[in-house]
Every structure is written in structure tokens, then in C-alpha cells.
């Protein structure tokens, strides 16, 4: 994953509930369209690797659902690559 995609994952992981895409856009200082495009890639990767899910709810936003152990593994592998 790219650095921006990892930034999105870290942002979503830090949230307790659903987050509007516009909030992610503001936090990372990129367009809503960019966030949506990145989320499509992230969703594909985490689904393919069985890492978790991105839950989407209209008018509420997006939420990362991931087990703590899987999250630690992602962080550890990113530290090695990043």
C-alpha cells in the first residue's frame, strides 16, 4: 500500500465510529475524489488478504473493522517497508 493509503487506514483505525469521507479528505488535505479512489484500492487489498472490512453507511461514512492482532501485523509490516 502507498503511504497515503496507510495514512487513511491509520485515520480510520483511530476513529470509534463511522467517518464521512469529507472528514478524511480534510484531515489528509486531499480531495474527496482522491479519498474515494484510495478507499476502493484499500477495500480491494484488505478483502483479498482477508485483513478486515470497510463498512459503509449512507450519510454516515466509512468504518474500518479489523482485529487487533491483524492491525498489529499491518503496522509491523509497514514499519519494515515504510
C-alpha positions as CSV (number, residue, x, y, z in Angstrom):
1,X,0.0,0.0,0.0
2,X,1.1,3.6,-0.6
3,X,1.9,6.0,2.2
4,X,-1.4,7.8,1.6
5,X,-3.4,4.6,1.8
6,X,-1.7,3.7,5.1
7,X,-2.5,7.3,6.4
8,X,-6.1,6.6,5.6
9,X,-6.0,3.3,7.4
10,X,-4.4,4.9,10.4
11,X,-7.0,7.6,10.4
12,X,-9.9,5.2,10.2
13,X,-8.4,2.9,12.8
14,X,-8.2,5.9,15.2
15,X,-11.9,6.6,14.9
16,X,-14.6,4.9,17.1
17,X,-17.4,5.2,14.6
18,X,-18.3,5.9,11.0
19,X,-16.4,8.8,9.5
20,X,-17.6,10.9,6.5
21,X,-15.2,10.8,3.5
22,X,-15.1,14.6,3.7
23,X,-13.6,14.4,7.2
24,X,-10.8,12.1,5.9
25,X,-10.3,14.5,3.0
26,X,-9.8,17.5,5.3
27,X,-7.6,15.6,7.7
28,X,-5.2,14.4,4.9
29,X,-5.6,17.5,2.8
30,X,-6.6,15.8,-0.4
31,X,-9.8,15.8,-2.4
32,X,-12.8,13.7,-1.6
33,X,-12.4,12.1,-5.0
34,X,-8.8,11.1,-4.1
35,X,-10.0,9.6,-0.8
36,X,-12.8,7.6,-2.6
37,X,-10.3,6.3,-5.1
38,X,-7.9,5.3,-2.4
39,X,-10.7,3.6,-0.4
40,X,-11.5,1.4,-3.4
41,X,-7.9,0.2,-3.6
42,X,-7.7,-0.3,0.2
43,X,-11.0,-2.2,0.2
44,X,-9.7,-4.5,-2.6
45,X,-6.4,-5.2,-0.7
46,X,-8.0,-5.9,2.7
47,X,-10.6,-8.1,1.1
48,X,-8.1,-10.0,-1.0
49,X,-5.8,-10.5,2.0
50,X,-8.7,-11.2,4.4
51,X,-7.5,-8.4,6.8
52,X,-10.9,-6.9,7.7
53,X,-13.6,-4.9,6.1
54,X,-14.5,-1.3,5.3
55,X,-18.2,-0.8,6.4
56,X,-20.1,1.9,4.5
57,X,-23.3,3.5,5.6
58,X,-25.0,6.2,3.6
59,X,-24.9,9.6,5.2
60,X,-22.7,8.3,8.0
61,X,-19.5,7.4,6.2
62,X,-16.9,4.6,6.5
63,X,-15.6,2.5,9.3
64,X,-12.6,0.1,9.4
65,X,-13.4,-3.2,11.1
66,X,-10.2,-5.1,11.8
67,X,-9.0,-7.4,14.6
68,X,-6.3,-6.0,16.9
69,X,-3.8,-8.8,16.0
70,X,-4.2,-8.2,12.3
71,X,-3.8,-4.4,12.9
72,X,-0.5,-5.0,14.7
73,X,0.7,-7.2,11.8
74,X,-0.1,-4.4,9.3
75,X,1.7,-1.9,11.5
76,X,4.7,-4.1,11.8
77,X,4.9,-4.9,8.1
78,X,4.5,-1.2,7.3
79,X,7.3,-0.2,9.6
80,X,9.6,-2.6,7.8
81,X,8.6,-1.2,4.3
82,X,8.0,2.4,5.3
